[in-house]
Amino acid sequence: MTTVGTFNIRLFPDRGTVPSRVAELIHELDADVFMVQEIRVPAAFDDVLAAVATAGGRRYRAALGPMCSTSQLQLGLVYDESVWSLVETRTQADLDPTGLCSCRRGHPPIMVAILEHTNGRRLAAVSVHLQFGGRRWMARARREQWSHLTATLGKLSEEFGGLVVVGGDFNSTGYREDDLGERAFIVRTVAEAGLTLATADLDCTAYWRPNRRVRDYVPSMLDHVLVSGATVGKVDVLGMCATLDGHTCPADVPNPDFHEVSDHCPVRVELAL
């Protein structure tokens, strides 16, 4: 058994970020491996991981790479050194030297880290951050990125014996209501690729504020975990998505995590290896 997860920690550290609260949520996530996105200052993130280790004993280490040549943000993963060891990493340039799955408005598709478990089994852990937005061209851009992503995952599965975990911000703005057929597309694409969509039954992994006048916090479903080569067990979403139970939060009700941590929530998945 191992635990994996994903957590987009918005523009970390963003204006208003409270690192101690970020550490609390990572401690609560308590995953052996989890993917992260939008890390702006890696040294500050290392300080948060050190605080988690002090609080809970996890020996976390981050492996990060560039999100895009036009962005200062990084993505990658965090792993517990007492469970997994790092073998190698592969950036977007390593995975697609032709540039067919290149950065789109600062949002690259993936970074891969190859990890080895204490039992000797290897894992290809993939961190993802796809094109944002709900417009038609944005949804089309994500579909193109999905196509290249699943092709890459197939190659990784063949190379590393089938154990692949993908986590990240897929920016699937149409997932909850199947706007522009986005949910149907994701479900179909994942099935055709022989993957398990561990987050299929979740209805909230992030919040946003669509109305500038009303300013209510509205649930969204942007983050996913995909799995190949393992059986999916319990799946949990934490943070404000759990606290608010996926309901709309009125603007006059305090929602500090939105401002102090991220608009995204941590997601945790149990896997039977």
C-alpha positions, 0 to 999 in steps of 0.5 A: 500500500502507498499513498499518492496525491496532488496539490496546486499551491497557487503561486507559492509563495503568493501574496498572503500565503501563510507557510505554516498553514501550507505545512499543516495541509501537507501534514494532513495530506500525509502522502508518500508521494504527491505532485505539486504545481506553481512553486515560485520559490523552491527554497521557501517550499523546502522550508515548508517541507522541513516544517512538516518533517519536524511536525510529523516525521515525514522525510519529504524532498521535492524534485522540481522542474520548469513549468515553462521557459516563459514562466518562473513557476515550477512543478514536480513532486514531493516524495518521502525518502523513507518510502521512495528514492529518486532515480531520475527526472525528465522535464518537458524538453526531455519528453517531447524534444519536437515541441509538439506538446509545448508550453501554452500561455505559460502552462506546460504539460508535464514533468516526470520523476522515476522513483524506486520503492523500498520493495524495489518496485519503480514508479513513474510519477507525473506532475501535470499543469494543463491550459487554463480557462473555459473558452472553446479554444482553451478546451481545445488546447487541453484536448491536444495536450491530453493526446500527447500526455496519454501517448507519453504515459503509454511509453512510460508504462512500457518502460517502467513495468506499468506503475504510473501515477499522474497528478495535477491541475488539469484545469478541467473547468467543464468537468462538473457540468460536462460543459463543452463535453469536457467530462465525457472527453476525459472519461473516454480518453482515460478509458482508451488509455487503459488508466483509472481516473481515481478522482472520477467521483469527486465533485470539488478540488478547487474554488473560484469566484466567477462573479466579481460583484457577488464574490461567492466561492464556487466549487470546481473540479480541476485536479485529478489523479490517474493511475496505471498498474495499481488498484485504487482504494480510498480517495479524499479531498482535503482543505476547504473542499472538505470543510465546505463539503463542496458547497458554494461559500457566500462571500461574507463567510470566512474562507481563509485557505482560499487566500492563505494557501491556494484556490486548490485543495489537496487530493489524496489517493490510496493505492494497493501495489 
